[in-house]
Amino acid sequence: MMAVDDATFALAPGQDVADLERRIETAVHDGGRFERFTVTGGREVRVLFSAHTRVVLWGVDATTDQGPDVEPDSAAGVWYDG
């Protein structure tokens, strides 16, 4: 799972979290950039990461997580290909 500001995303199984962390850190270091990742259901999400973006990553056992599939929130500056 990943929260970006007020939006929460269920990362797709197999998403390389270590690579995503590195890309987010680099984007912030470089002054900000859109980064892509895949969420449950195979949707691609693009988020603008900057020094003002709050990101939290945490692990969830996909076999027991029965939470809702959270849709990206365009009001939070997050878009997805749909």
Biopython code that builds the backbone (N, CA, C, O; Angstrom):
import numpy as np
from Bio.PDB.StructureBuilder import StructureBuilder

atoms = [
    (1, "MET", "N", (0.854, -1.180, 0.000)),
    (1, "MET", "CA", (0.000, 0.000, 0.000)),
    (1, "MET", "C", (0.894, 1.234, 0.000)),
    (1, "MET", "O", (2.013, 1.228, 0.514)),
    (2, "MET", "N", (0.354, 2.291, -0.597)),
    (2, "MET", "CA", (1.079, 3.547, -0.615)),
    (2, "MET", "C", (0.078, 4.687, -0.470)),
    (2, "MET", "O", (-0.952, 4.720, -1.145)),
    (3, "ALA", "N", (0.397, 5.612, 0.416)),
    (3, "ALA", "CA", (-0.388, 6.836, 0.549)),
    (3, "ALA", "C", (0.456, 7.984, 0.023)),
    (3, "ALA", "O", (1.632, 8.117, 0.362)),
    (4, "VAL", "N", (-0.162, 8.808, -0.810)),
    (4, "VAL", "CA", (0.480, 10.006, -1.337)),
    (4, "VAL", "C", (-0.434, 11.166, -0.969)),
    (4, "VAL", "O", (-1.528, 11.313, -1.515)),
    (5, "ASP", "N", (0.031, 11.980, -0.041)),
    (5, "ASP", "CA", (-0.799, 13.038, 0.529)),
    (5, "ASP", "C", (-2.102, 12.411, 1.027)),
    (5, "ASP", "O", (-2.060, 11.601, 1.953)),
    (6, "ASP", "N", (-3.249, 12.750, 0.456)),
    (6, "ASP", "CA", (-4.525, 12.230, 0.952)),
    (6, "ASP", "C", (-5.080, 11.071, 0.127)),
    (6, "ASP", "O", (-6.191, 10.612, 0.392)),
    (7, "ALA", "N", (-4.337, 10.591, -0.862)),
    (7, "ALA", "CA", (-4.791, 9.472, -1.703)),
    (7, "ALA", "C", (-4.065, 8.199, -1.285)),
    (7, "ALA", "O", (-2.873, 8.231, -0.979)),
    (8, "THR", "N", (-4.788, 7.072, -1.271)),
    (8, "THR", "CA", (-4.202, 5.782, -0.901)),
    (8, "THR", "C", (-4.326, 4.829, -2.078)),
    (8, "THR", "O", (-5.362, 4.780, -2.741)),
    (9, "PHE", "N", (-3.258, 4.069, -2.336)),
    (9, "PHE", "CA", (-3.215, 3.160, -3.471)),
    (9, "PHE", "C", (-2.833, 1.759, -3.015)),
    (9, "PHE", "O", (-1.934, 1.589, -2.192)),
    (10, "ALA", "N", (-3.516, 0.767, -3.550)),
    (10, "ALA", "CA", (-3.138, -0.633, -3.350)),
    (10, "ALA", "C", (-2.223, -0.996, -4.510)),
    (10, "ALA", "O", (-2.681, -1.160, -5.641)),
    (11, "LEU", "N", (-0.933, -1.119, -4.231)),
    (11, "LEU", "CA", (0.026, -1.428, -5.290)),
    (11, "LEU", "C", (-0.241, -2.815, -5.855)),
    (11, "LEU", "O", (-0.639, -3.728, -5.133)),
    (12, "ALA", "N", (-0.016, -2.957, -7.154)),
    (12, "ALA", "CA", (-0.243, -4.236, -7.828)),
    (12, "ALA", "C", (0.731, -5.282, -7.308)),
    (12, "ALA", "O", (1.865, -4.958, -6.956)),
    (13, "PRO", "N", (0.292, -6.537, -7.260)),
    (13, "PRO", "CA", (1.213, -7.619, -6.898)),
    (13, "PRO", "C", (2.405, -7.598, -7.857)),
    (13, "PRO", "O", (2.240, -7.428, -9.065)),
    (14, "GLY", "N", (3.580, -7.769, -7.313)),
    (14, "GLY", "CA", (4.784, -7.767, -8.137)),
    (14, "GLY", "C", (5.386, -6.394, -8.354)),
    (14, "GLY", "O", (6.455, -6.277, -8.953)),
    (15, "GLN", "N", (4.716, -5.345, -7.873)),
    (15, "GLN", "CA", (5.269, -3.994, -8.003)),
    (15, "GLN", "C", (6.600, -3.955, -7.260)),
    (15, "GLN", "O", (6.669, -4.343, -6.093)),
    (16, "ASP", "N", (7.651, -3.494, -7.920)),
    (16, "ASP", "CA", (8.982, -3.420, -7.318)),
    (16, "ASP", "C", (9.029, -2.188, -6.409)),
    (16, "ASP", "O", (9.305, -1.079, -6.866)),
    (17, "VAL", "N", (8.758, -2.395, -5.128)),
    (17, "VAL", "CA", (8.656, -1.286, -4.179)),
    (17, "VAL", "C", (10.009, -0.603, -3.981)),
    (17, "VAL", "O", (10.065, 0.622, -3.868)),
    (18, "ALA", "N", (11.087, -1.365, -3.936)),
    (18, "ALA", "CA", (12.417, -0.767, -3.767)),
    (18, "ALA", "C", (12.733, 0.160, -4.942)),
    (18, "ALA", "O", (13.270, 1.249, -4.742)),
    (19, "ASP", "N", (12.407, -0.263, -6.158)),
    (19, "ASP", "CA", (12.628, 0.577, -7.338)),
    (19, "ASP", "C", (11.743, 1.817, -7.280)),
    (19, "ASP", "O", (12.194, 2.915, -7.608)),
    (20, "LEU", "N", (10.499, 1.652, -6.869)),
    (20, "LEU", "CA", (9.586, 2.788, -6.748)),
    (20, "LEU", "C", (10.116, 3.795, -5.727)),
    (20, "LEU", "O", (10.084, 5.001, -5.970)),
    (21, "GLU", "N", (10.596, 3.309, -4.602)),
    (21, "GLU", "CA", (11.193, 4.201, -3.591)),
    (21, "GLU", "C", (12.349, 4.995, -4.182)),
    (21, "GLU", "O", (12.435, 6.209, -3.992)),
    (22, "ARG", "N", (13.239, 4.314, -4.898)),
    (22, "ARG", "CA", (14.393, 4.997, -5.510)),
    (22, "ARG", "C", (13.931, 6.061, -6.505)),
    (22, "ARG", "O", (14.470, 7.168, -6.528)),
    (23, "ARG", "N", (12.941, 5.728, -7.323)),
    (23, "ARG", "CA", (12.452, 6.688, -8.319)),
    (23, "ARG", "C", (11.799, 7.897, -7.654)),
    (23, "ARG", "O", (11.956, 9.023, -8.125)),
    (24, "ILE", "N", (11.072, 7.672, -6.567)),
    (24, "ILE", "CA", (10.454, 8.788, -5.841)),
    (24, "ILE", "C", (11.535, 9.675, -5.231)),
    (24, "ILE", "O", (11.471, 10.900, -5.341)),
    (25, "GLU", "N", (12.524, 9.063, -4.592)),
    (25, "GLU", "CA", (13.615, 9.837, -3.988)),
    (25, "GLU", "C", (14.350, 10.660, -5.038)),
    (25, "GLU", "O", (14.674, 11.823, -4.797)),
    (26, "THR", "N", (14.615, 10.072, -6.193)),
    (26, "THR", "CA", (15.306, 10.783, -7.267)),
    (26, "THR", "C", (14.453, 11.928, -7.792)),
    (26, "THR", "O", (14.963, 13.020, -8.042)),
    (27, "ALA", "N", (13.160, 11.685, -7.961)),
    (27, "ALA", "CA", (12.256, 12.735, -8.438)),
    (27, "ALA", "C", (12.268, 13.927, -7.487)),
    (27, "ALA", "O", (12.329, 15.076, -7.927)),
    (28, "VAL", "N", (12.210, 13.656, -6.193)),
    (28, "VAL", "CA", (12.229, 14.728, -5.195)),
    (28, "VAL", "C", (13.573, 15.448, -5.224)),
    (28, "VAL", "O", (13.622, 16.677, -5.198)),
    (29, "HIS", "N", (14.652, 14.691, -5.275)),
    (29, "HIS", "CA", (15.996, 15.278, -5.309)),
    (29, "HIS", "C", (16.179, 16.176, -6.530)),
    (29, "HIS", "O", (16.846, 17.207, -6.450)),
    (30, "ASP", "N", (15.584, 15.783, -7.662)),
    (30, "ASP", "CA", (15.721, 16.539, -8.910)),
    (30, "ASP", "C", (14.758, 17.719, -9.009)),
    (30, "ASP", "O", (14.732, 18.402, -10.033)),
    (31, "GLY", "N", (13.969, 17.970, -7.970)),
    (31, "GLY", "CA", (13.074, 19.110, -7.967)),
    (31, "GLY", "C", (11.626, 18.789, -8.293)),
    (31, "GLY", "O", (10.788, 19.689, -8.332)),
    (32, "GLY", "N", (11.320, 17.524, -8.525)),
    (32, "GLY", "CA", (9.945, 17.097, -8.790)),
    (32, "GLY", "C", (9.794, 16.496, -10.177)),
    (32, "GLY", "O", (10.422, 16.942, -11.138)),
    (33, "ARG", "N", (8.946, 15.472, -10.264)),
    (33, "ARG", "CA", (8.714, 14.795, -11.542)),
    (33, "ARG", "C", (7.545, 13.831, -11.367)),
    (33, "ARG", "O", (7.291, 13.341, -10.266)),
    (34, "PHE", "N", (6.835, 13.562, -12.467)),
    (34, "PHE", "CA", (5.816, 12.522, -12.456)),
    (34, "PHE", "C", (6.493, 11.162, -12.481)),
    (34, "PHE", "O", (7.435, 10.945, -13.244)),
    (35, "GLU", "N", (6.020, 10.255, -11.654)),
    (35, "GLU", "CA", (6.473, 8.861, -11.663)),
    (35, "GLU", "C", (5.252, 7.982, -11.843)),
    (35, "GLU", "O", (4.154, 8.319, -11.401)),
    (36, "ARG", "N", (5.459, 6.850, -12.498)),
    (36, "ARG", "CA", (4.380, 5.903, -12.787)),
    (36, "ARG", "C", (4.522, 4.661, -11.923)),
    (36, "ARG", "O", (5.628, 4.228, -11.600)),
    (37, "PHE", "N", (3.380, 4.101, -11.556)),
    (37, "PHE", "CA", (3.358, 2.811, -10.873)),
    (37, "PHE", "C", (2.019, 2.158, -11.169)),
    (37, "PHE", "O", (1.091, 2.811, -11.646)),
    (38, "THR", "N", (1.925, 0.871, -10.885)),
    (38, "THR", "CA", (0.720, 0.106, -11.194)),
    (38, "THR", "C", (0.008, -0.264, -9.906)),
    (38, "THR", "O", (0.633, -0.674, -8.928)),
    (39, "VAL", "N", (-1.317, -0.111, -9.921)),
    (39, "VAL", "CA", (-2.131, -0.446, -8.759)),
    (39, "VAL", "C", (-2.936, -1.706, -9.049)),
    (39, "VAL", "O", (-2.978, -2.190, -10.180)),
    (40, "THR", "N", (-3.571, -2.226, -8.004)),
    (40, "THR", "CA", (-4.412, -3.404, -8.135)),
    (40, "THR", "C", (-5.399, -3.200, -9.279)),
    (40, "THR", "O", (-5.993, -2.131, -9.417)),
    (41, "GLY", "N", (-5.565, -4.226, -10.089)),
    (41, "GLY", "CA", (-6.439, -4.120, -11.253)),
    (41, "GLY", "C", (-5.682, -3.761, -12.513)),
    (41, "GLY", "O", (-6.268, -3.675, -13.592)),
    (42, "GLY", "N", (-4.360, -3.547, -12.381)),
    (42, "GLY", "CA", (-3.526, -3.276, -13.542)),
    (42, "GLY", "C", (-3.579, -1.850, -14.057)),
    (42, "GLY", "O", (-3.059, -1.574, -15.138)),
    (43, "ARG", "N", (-4.191, -0.937, -13.319)),
    (43, "ARG", "CA", (-4.244, 0.460, -13.759)),
    (43, "ARG", "C", (-2.911, 1.138, -13.501)),
    (43, "ARG", "O", (-2.275, 0.917, -12.470)),
    (44, "GLU", "N", (-2.494, 1.971, -14.456)),
    (44, "GLU", "CA", (-1.280, 2.760, -14.280)),
    (44, "GLU", "C", (-1.650, 4.105, -13.670)),
    (44, "GLU", "O", (-2.609, 4.754, -14.088)),
    (45, "VAL", "N", (-0.870, 4.509, -12.676)),
    (45, "VAL", "CA", (-1.084, 5.788, -11.997)),
    (45, "VAL", "C", (0.168, 6.629, -12.184)),
    (45, "VAL", "O", (1.288, 6.124, -12.117)),
    (46, "ARG", "N", (-0.040, 7.927, -12.420)),
    (46, "ARG", "CA", (1.073, 8.873, -12.513)),
    (46, "ARG", "C", (0.874, 9.926, -11.429)),
    (46, "ARG", "O", (-0.185, 10.547, -11.331)),
    (47, "VAL", "N", (1.908, 10.114, -10.620)),
    (47, "VAL", "CA", (1.840, 11.077, -9.514)),
    (47, "VAL", "C", (3.021, 12.028, -9.629)),
    (47, "VAL", "O", (4.143, 11.610, -9.917)),
    (48, "LEU", "N", (2.759, 13.309, -9.403)),
    (48, "LEU", "CA", (3.820, 14.305, -9.352)),
    (48, "LEU", "C", (4.404, 14.299, -7.944)),
    (48, "LEU", "O", (3.747, 14.709, -6.987)),
    (49, "PHE", "N", (5.638, 13.831, -7.828)),
    (49, "PHE", "CA", (6.335, 13.805, -6.544)),
    (49, "PHE", "C", (7.255, 15.016, -6.476)),
    (49, "PHE", "O", (7.989, 15.303, -7.421)),
    (50, "SER", "N", (7.211, 15.727, -5.347)),
    (50, "SER", "CA", (8.071, 16.886, -5.127)),
    (50, "SER", "C", (8.451, 16.929, -3.651)),
    (50, "SER", "O", (8.072, 16.052, -2.874)),
    (51, "ALA", "N", (9.195, 17.945, -3.280)),
    (51, "ALA", "CA", (9.600, 18.097, -1.880)),
    (51, "ALA", "C", (8.397, 18.325, -0.968)),
    (51, "ALA", "O", (8.511, 18.189, 0.251)),
    (52, "HIS", "N", (7.252, 18.668, -1.543)),
    (52, "HIS", "CA", (6.053, 18.942, -0.753)),
    (52, "HIS", "C", (5.092, 17.760, -0.716)),
    (52, "HIS", "O", (4.011, 17.862, -0.135)),
    (53, "THR", "N", (5.471, 16.640, -1.330)),
    (53, "THR", "CA", (4.619, 15.453, -1.372)),
    (53, "THR", "C", (4.923, 14.570, -0.174)),
    (53, "THR", "O", (6.084, 14.294, 0.130)),
    (54, "ARG", "N", (3.862, 14.127, 0.510)),
    (54, "ARG", "CA", (4.011, 13.229, 1.659)),
    (54, "ARG", "C", (3.696, 11.813, 1.181)),
    (54, "ARG", "O", (2.608, 11.555, 0.666)),
    (55, "VAL", "N", (4.654, 10.894, 1.353)),
    (55, "VAL", "CA", (4.503, 9.513, 0.881)),
    (55, "VAL", "C", (4.731, 8.549, 2.037)),
    (55, "VAL", "O", (5.687, 8.694, 2.799)),
    (56, "VAL", "N", (3.838, 7.559, 2.163)),
    (56, "VAL", "CA", (3.985, 6.492, 3.149)),
    (56, "VAL", "C", (3.779, 5.173, 2.421)),
    (56, "VAL", "O", (2.783, 4.996, 1.720)),
    (57, "LEU", "N", (4.721, 4.246, 2.587)),
    (57, "LEU", "CA", (4.618, 2.896, 2.027)),
    (57, "LEU", "C", (4.522, 1.911, 3.174)),
    (57, "LEU", "O", (5.244, 2.033, 4.164)),
    (58, "TRP", "N", (3.624, 0.924, 3.046)),
    (58, "TRP", "CA", (3.530, -0.120, 4.068)),
    (58, "TRP", "C", (3.071, -1.412, 3.426)),
    (58, "TRP", "O", (2.401, -1.415, 2.393)),
    (59, "GLY", "N", (3.448, -2.512, 4.064)),
    (59, "GLY", "CA", (3.116, -3.826, 3.532)),
    (59, "GLY", "C", (1.758, -4.302, 4.010)),
    (59, "GLY", "O", (1.363, -4.069, 5.152)),
    (60, "VAL", "N", (1.054, -4.974, 3.112)),
    (60, "VAL", "CA", (-0.237, -5.580, 3.422)),
    (60, "VAL", "C", (-0.238, -6.955, 2.799)),
    (60, "VAL", "O", (0.168, -7.118, 1.648)),
    (61, "ASP", "N", (-0.693, -7.954, 3.550)),
    (61, "ASP", "CA", (-0.828, -9.302, 3.009)),
    (61, "ASP", "C", (-2.052, -9.311, 2.107)),
    (61, "ASP", "O", (-3.182, -9.228, 2.588)),
    (62, "ALA", "N", (-1.831, -9.413, 0.802)),
    (62, "ALA", "CA", (-2.925, -9.333, -0.170)),
    (62, "ALA", "C", (-3.955, -10.434, 0.026)),
    (62, "ALA", "O", (-5.098, -10.283, -0.406)),
    (63, "THR", "N", (-3.583, -11.537, 0.666)),
    (63, "THR", "CA", (-4.533, -12.632, 0.851)),
    (63, "THR", "C", (-5.531, -12.336, 1.961)),
    (63, "THR", "O", (-6.597, -12.951, 2.004)),
    (64, "THR", "N", (-5.207, -11.401, 2.869)),
    (64, "THR", "CA", (-6.120, -11.093, 3.969)),
    (64, "THR", "C", (-6.692, -9.688, 3.893)),
    (64, "THR", "O", (-7.639, -9.370, 4.614)),
    (65, "ASP", "N", (-6.140, -8.847, 3.039)),
    (65, "ASP", "CA", (-6.637, -7.476, 2.933)),
    (65, "ASP", "C", (-7.957, -7.472, 2.180)),
    (65, "ASP", "O", (-8.001, -7.803, 0.995)),
    (66, "GLN", "N", (-9.021, -7.102, 2.855)),
    (66, "GLN", "CA", (-10.343, -7.052, 2.236)),
    (66, "GLN", "C", (-10.821, -5.617, 2.067)),
    (66, "GLN", "O", (-12.010, -5.369, 1.868)),
    (67, "GLY", "N", (-9.892, -4.680, 2.149)),
    (67, "GLY", "CA", (-10.258, -3.276, 2.023)),
    (67, "GLY", "C", (-10.690, -2.932, 0.609)),
    (67, "GLY", "O", (-10.491, -3.724, -0.312)),
    (68, "PRO", "N", (-11.282, -1.754, 0.431)),
    (68, "PRO", "CA", (-11.756, -1.343, -0.887)),
    (68, "PRO", "C", (-10.597, -1.046, -1.820)),
    (68, "PRO", "O", (-9.511, -0.667, -1.381)),
    (69, "ASP", "N", (-10.837, -1.222, -3.103)),
    (69, "ASP", "CA", (-9.871, -0.843, -4.126)),
    (69, "ASP", "C", (-10.014, 0.657, -4.312)),
    (69, "ASP", "O", (-10.967, 1.114, -4.942)),
    (70, "VAL", "N", (-9.088, 1.420, -3.777)),
    (70, "VAL", "CA", (-9.204, 2.870, -3.730)),
    (70, "VAL", "C", (-8.868, 3.461, -5.086)),
    (70, "VAL", "O", (-7.829, 3.158, -5.672)),
    (71, "GLU", "N", (-9.754, 4.301, -5.574)),
    (71, "GLU", "CA", (-9.538, 4.983, -6.840)),
    (71, "GLU", "C", (-8.658, 6.208, -6.607)),
    (71, "GLU", "O", (-8.777, 6.866, -5.573)),
    (72, "PRO", "N", (-7.780, 6.518, -7.553)),
    (72, "PRO", "CA", (-6.998, 7.751, -7.439)),
    (72, "PRO", "C", (-7.920, 8.961, -7.410)),
    (72, "PRO", "O", (-9.007, 8.935, -7.988)),
    (73, "ASP", "N", (-7.493, 10.003, -6.747)),
    (73, "ASP", "CA", (-8.294, 11.196, -6.554)),
    (73, "ASP", "C", (-7.704, 12.325, -7.380)),
    (73, "ASP", "O", (-6.631, 12.834, -7.055)),
    (74, "SER", "N", (-8.388, 12.723, -8.443)),
    (74, "SER", "CA", (-7.854, 13.768, -9.311)),
    (74, "SER", "C", (-7.730, 15.096, -8.571)),
    (74, "SER", "O", (-6.901, 15.927, -8.941)),
    (75, "ALA", "N", (-8.536, 15.312, -7.536)),
    (75, "ALA", "CA", (-8.438, 16.544, -6.758)),
    (75, "ALA", "C", (-7.135, 16.602, -5.973)),
    (75, "ALA", "O", (-6.683, 17.683, -5.598)),
    (76, "ALA", "N", (-6.530, 15.443, -5.721)),
    (76, "ALA", "CA", (-5.264, 15.407, -4.982)),
    (76, "ALA", "C", (-4.075, 15.493, -5.927)),
    (76, "ALA", "O", (-2.934, 15.332, -5.493)),
    (77, "GLY", "N", (-4.321, 15.746, -7.224)),
    (77, "GLY", "CA", (-3.228, 15.854, -8.177)),
    (77, "GLY", "C", (-2.767, 14.508, -8.687)),
    (77, "GLY", "O", (-1.609, 14.359, -9.080)),
    (78, "VAL", "N", (-3.654, 13.520, -8.690)),
    (78, "VAL", "CA", (-3.297, 12.170, -9.109)),
    (78, "VAL", "C", (-4.207, 11.779, -10.265)),
    (78, "VAL", "O", (-5.419, 11.990, -10.205)),
    (79, "TRP", "N", (-3.628, 11.214, -11.311)),
    (79, "TRP", "CA", (-4.398, 10.802, -12.473)),
    (79, "TRP", "C", (-4.101, 9.356, -12.794)),
    (79, "TRP", "O", (-3.051, 8.832, -12.420)),
    (80, "TYR", "N", (-5.016, 8.712, -13.482)),
    (80, "TYR", "CA", (-4.783, 7.336, -13.906)),
    (80, "TYR", "C", (-5.339, 7.128, -15.301)),
    (80, "TYR", "O", (-6.239, 7.843, -15.742)),
    (81, "ASP", "N", (-4.784, 6.128, -15.994)),
    (81, "ASP", "CA", (-5.297, 5.742, -17.303)),
    (81, "ASP", "C", (-6.497, 4.857, -17.090)),
    (81, "ASP", "O", (-6.375, 3.811, -16.453)),
    (82, "GLY", "N", (-7.634, 5.228, -17.591)),
    (82, "GLY", "CA", (-8.831, 4.443, -17.362)),
    (82, "GLY", "C", (-9.512, 4.236, -18.611)),
    (82, "GLY", "O", (-10.559, 3.589, -18.643)),
]
sb = StructureBuilder()
sb.init_structure("model")
sb.init_model(0)
sb.init_chain("A")
sb.init_seg("    ")
for serial, (resi, resn, name, xyz) in enumerate(atoms, 1):
    if name == "N":
        sb.init_residue(resn, " ", resi, " ")
    sb.init_atom(name, np.array(xyz, "f"), 0.0, 1.0, " ", f" {name:<3s}", serial, name[0])
structure = sb.get_structure()
